Amino acid sequence: MTTEQDSSAVQDGANTADDGLVKAIARVAHEVVAAHSVAHGDYTTEPWESFPEKDKARTCARVAAFLNNPGLHPTADLGPAVATLSATERSAAYVFHGVVHAIAREQART
């Protein structure tokens, strides 16, 4: 399956940050990245339940962007700030991106 096709089932219409599937993917991706961060000694990522609403909305918007643009680079939404990120922070962006597309591919199978 190509990168362009990996979200085809989810992409039948444009995804928005308010979609139930987008919210579910955002939560899972957030929790996986939080676990990744803990594995690297960073305990600062709050659980989804404690995450501020504005940060949840940003995370959902990021998921929708990746679903609507399957070729979007994992760090594209970080802009110039990506140059200041640690290797662990950059790898977290790739983990997030990978989780989003893995769930989209799984949804395409059903």
N, C-alpha and C positions, 0 to 999 in steps of 0.2 A: 504494500500500500504506500502511495507517495505521501509526502508531507501535505500536499494540497488536498488529498483525499481523506486524510486522517480525521478530519472533523466534518466530513460531508453530511453525516446524519444530523449532527447538531446544527449545521449551517443552513438547513432548508430555509430558514428565515434569519434575519439578523438577530444575533443574541444581544440582550441588554443586561445591565447589571441587576435588574429586577427579576430576571428569569429564575425560576426555582432551580433548574439544573445548574445555572451559573452560580447561584448561591451555594449549592451543595458542593460543586467542584472547588469553589473558593475556600470553603471551610476545610475540605480535605487537603488541598494544596497548602493552606496556611499551617495546618497541624503537622504535615510532613516536613515542611521547612522549619517549623519550631523544633521538631525532633532532630533534624539535621544540625541546627544551630547548637542544641544541647550537646550533641555528639562532639562538637568542636569547642565546647566550653563556654558557649554564649547562652546564658539563661535569661536573657532580657525579653524574649518574645512572649507576649501574653497569650494565654489560651483564648480561643475564639470567643468563648462566652464573656471574657473580660475585655476583649478588643474594643476600642472606641468605635462608635458607629461610622464616623468619617473614615476610619481605616478599613472597616469592613466594606464600605462603599467603594473605596479605592481598590481594594483587592478584587471585588466583584467586577469592577470596570476593567481591571487588568486581565481577568479571565475572559471576559467578553471580547476584549481586543485580540487575545490570542486565538479564540475560537473563530472570530470573524475574519482574521488574517493569519491563516495557518503558517505562512512563511515568515511571520514576524520573528525577529531574533529575540532570544530569551532576555537580553538586556536592553532591548530597544526602548522600553518605556522609562529607562533610568536616565537617558540622555547623557550629557557630559559628566554627570555625577559618577558614572560607571568607572571613570578613570581613578576615582578616589576610593573605590571599594577594595576591601581585602579579598584575597583569593577565596576565603570562606564565604564572604557575602556574594561574590560573583557565582560561586558554585551553587549557592542557595537559589539564585535566579534561574539557573539551569534546572535545578530540581523542581522548582515551582512550574516552570514551562513543561518539563517532562510529565509531571503529574497531570496537568491540564490536558495535554494531548493524549496521554494514556487512557484517561477516563473518556475522552471524546471518541477514541478508537473503539473502546469497549461498548460505548453507547451505539456506535455505528453497527456493531455486530448483532444487536438485539432487535 
